[in-house]
Amino acid sequence: MTATAILERLPYSHPFLFVDGLDHVDADKVTGHFTFRKDMEVYNGHFRDYPVTPGVLLTETMAQIGVVCLGIYLMGDDMPHHAFALTSTEVEFLLPVLPGEKVTVTGEKIYFRFGKLKCRVMMQNEAGEEVCSGIIAGMIINRKDA
């Protein structure tokens, strides 16, 4: 499956899409990128006089690139009738992400079985510094049954 096909199957749209592109994907690993635009509404209130990207959005970006994109690749043609539900996160934050920064996310499969995908994820800034990392897991559910 191509990167373009994966992006077309993402269940998100603006303003909640945090994937600009995928740089690599195979059965064990995915790498993609996103730029936190300076005009994002969230920067108007987080934090006053020193806007930084909230950790929840950094986590969401890692989940979208590092888990959901990899899950779509792994599901292949079975994906049109499935959705993702986050089941657990354990993330450590090391550096702030400022408005206008481009980040790169890598997700490495720990396991994929019984509809659960667990990945080791890491986000780096353009300088190659680790911004945050951790473990994120999600369930792939059949939307027809929901």
C-alpha positions as CSV (number, residue, x, y, z in Angstrom):
1,M,0.0,0.0,0.0
2,T,1.4,3.4,-0.9
3,A,1.8,6.4,1.4
4,T,-0.9,8.3,-0.6
5,A,-3.4,5.4,-0.1
6,I,-2.7,5.4,3.6
7,L,-3.3,9.1,3.9
8,E,-6.5,8.9,2.0
9,R,-7.8,6.3,4.5
10,L,-7.0,8.4,7.6
11,P,-10.2,9.0,9.6
12,Y,-9.3,12.6,10.3
13,S,-9.7,16.0,8.6
14,H,-8.7,19.6,9.3
15,P,-8.4,20.9,12.0
16,F,-7.7,17.5,13.6
17,L,-5.4,16.0,11.0
18,F,-1.8,15.9,12.2
19,V,-0.1,14.2,9.3
20,D,1.4,16.1,6.4
21,G,3.1,13.2,4.8
22,L,4.7,9.8,5.2
23,D,8.4,9.2,4.5
24,H,8.5,5.5,5.0
25,V,6.2,2.6,5.9
26,D,6.7,-1.2,6.1
27,A,5.3,-4.0,8.2
28,D,7.4,-3.0,11.2
29,K,7.9,0.8,11.0
30,V,6.5,4.1,9.9
31,T,8.0,7.5,9.6
32,G,6.0,10.7,8.9
33,H,6.0,14.4,9.5
34,F,3.8,17.3,10.5
35,T,4.3,21.1,10.8
36,F,2.5,22.8,13.6
37,R,1.3,25.9,11.8
38,K,1.7,29.3,13.5
39,D,-2.0,30.1,12.8
40,M,-3.4,27.1,14.8
41,E,-6.1,28.4,17.1
42,V,-4.6,26.5,20.1
43,Y,-1.7,28.9,20.3
44,N,-4.0,31.8,21.2
45,G,-4.4,30.4,24.7
46,H,-1.5,27.9,25.4
47,F,0.4,29.6,27.0
48,R,-0.2,33.4,27.3
49,D,2.9,35.3,26.0
50,Y,4.7,32.0,25.3
51,P,2.8,29.7,23.0
52,V,3.8,26.0,23.0
53,T,2.1,23.0,21.5
54,P,0.0,21.1,24.1
55,G,1.3,17.7,25.0
56,V,-2.1,16.2,24.1
57,L,-1.5,17.3,20.5
58,L,2.0,15.9,20.5
59,T,0.6,12.6,21.7
60,E,-2.2,12.7,19.1
61,T,0.4,13.4,16.3
62,M,2.4,10.4,17.4
63,A,-0.7,8.3,17.5
64,Q,-1.9,9.3,14.1
65,I,1.5,8.8,12.4
66,G,3.0,6.1,14.6
67,V,0.0,3.9,15.2
68,V,-3.0,4.7,12.9
69,C,-0.9,5.0,9.7
70,L,0.9,1.8,10.5
71,G,-2.4,0.1,11.3
72,I,-3.9,1.1,8.0
73,Y,-0.8,-0.3,6.2
74,L,-1.1,-3.6,8.2
75,M,-4.8,-3.9,7.6
76,G,-4.5,-3.3,3.9
77,D,-7.7,-3.9,1.9
78,D,-9.6,-4.8,5.1
79,M,-9.3,-1.2,6.4
80,P,-12.4,0.4,4.8
81,H,-14.7,-1.1,7.4
82,H,-12.5,-0.5,10.4
83,A,-11.7,2.4,12.8
84,F,-9.1,2.9,15.6
85,A,-9.7,3.4,19.3
86,L,-6.8,4.5,21.6
87,T,-6.4,2.1,24.5
88,S,-3.3,3.2,26.3
89,T,-0.5,5.8,26.2
90,E,2.7,6.3,28.2
91,V,4.5,9.3,26.9
92,E,7.5,11.3,28.2
93,F,7.9,14.9,27.1
94,L,11.4,16.3,26.8
95,L,11.3,19.5,24.8
96,P,8.7,22.1,23.8
97,V,7.3,22.3,20.2
98,L,6.8,25.9,19.2
99,P,4.5,27.4,16.6
100,G,5.8,26.8,13.1
101,E,8.0,23.8,14.0
102,K,8.1,20.7,11.8
103,V,8.3,17.4,13.6
104,T,9.1,13.8,12.4
105,V,7.4,10.8,14.1
106,T,8.7,7.3,14.0
107,G,6.5,4.4,15.1
108,E,7.9,0.9,15.5
109,K,5.5,-2.1,15.9
110,I,5.9,-3.9,19.2
111,Y,3.0,-6.3,18.4
112,F,-0.1,-6.6,16.3
113,R,-2.5,-9.3,17.3
114,F,-6.2,-9.8,18.1
115,G,-6.9,-6.4,16.6
116,K,-4.5,-4.6,19.0
117,L,-1.5,-2.6,17.7
118,K,1.1,-1.5,20.2
119,C,4.0,0.7,19.0
120,R,7.0,2.5,20.4
121,V,6.8,6.1,19.1
122,M,9.2,9.0,19.0
123,M,9.0,12.6,17.9
124,Q,12.0,14.6,16.8
125,N,12.3,18.3,15.9
126,E,14.1,19.6,12.8
127,A,17.4,19.6,14.7
128,G,17.0,15.9,15.2
129,E,16.4,16.3,19.0
130,E,14.0,14.0,20.7
131,V,10.9,16.0,21.7
132,C,8.8,13.2,23.2
133,S,8.6,9.4,23.1
134,G,6.7,6.5,24.6
135,I,4.4,3.6,23.9
136,I,0.9,4.0,22.4
137,A,-1.6,1.2,21.8
138,G,-4.9,1.1,20.0
139,M,-7.6,-1.4,19.0
140,I,-8.8,-1.8,15.4
141,I,-12.6,-2.1,15.5
142,N,-15.1,-3.0,12.9
143,R,-17.3,0.1,12.2
144,K,-20.1,-2.1,11.0
145,D,-20.6,-3.5,14.5
146,A,-20.4,-0.1,16.2
